[in-house]
């Protein structure tokens, strides 16, 4: 059994349908041809994204990812410079 990535617009429309309907998620999922747990997870994710502070947390996560990447690049550059300094120090010895 493989996985299928549904388009974002389809997900948004499905979540909106769940919110605007009083029918059970399992019925809506069956009509849409989606597993009911998948649809339930989309609804939960939408609720979490709309929760107060969700935007700030996403910004913090992006900033942490950017800083981790920058840190790795700086470590690589430092190692290159350290090796170059050692190489040229040997060259300068008589």
Long-range contacts (C-beta under 8 A, 24 or more apart in sequence): 6-34, 11-42, 12-46, 14-39, 14-42, 15-39, 15-42, 15-43, 15-46, 18-43, 19-43
